[in-house]
Amino acid sequence: MKKIKITTVRECLADLLELPGDLAYHGCIITLIGEREILLENYRSILEYRSDHLLVLTANGRIRIQGVSLSVLYYTALEMKVTGQITSVLYEI
């Protein structure tokens, strides 16, 4: 049985205009620099913050960062930088 792909108007328009995914779908951009730094862009809010984990709300779900000695180096309305020994990054829908 064939799977039918349902495409939304937003997806069609984004493809037609060749918009980047972060703009078209309000996606969070995650930049991991080794195991010591992570940069999150387009996040909504910080839900939990402890030295061993950080839970961040995005438009499409939550991102859980686990590690040792985690520290939010800075955060603005658009981005945040987390440093420490990062052991895992989980995307929760």
Steps between C-alpha positions, in 0.01 A plus 500: 500500500637840400548771756338829410703807584289786629664833437381811675468841342787618719729224371407571136557872542831448681621268225382734226673801655803290601481621859736351759338249735557710811294784352233292331431258786619706799773241548759516772859513377739294713874550454716258696867589534674183610376378835559830682262756343152514351329797339118500479320744272123560466406352837197611701593462867707315758278250686760345735858588577738303721870429477431151361220579253321777316148475353413754231163559334494553123217556254502132403579323826757496776877458499666334797873555542672272752851527630733597781559855627262652246484877503300746291773737387249748355147513369298752304152489350649332191784276616680344794843347550553211741842377609615200700556129439204416270411130505174497302255715310146362475215633290161433661180548301 
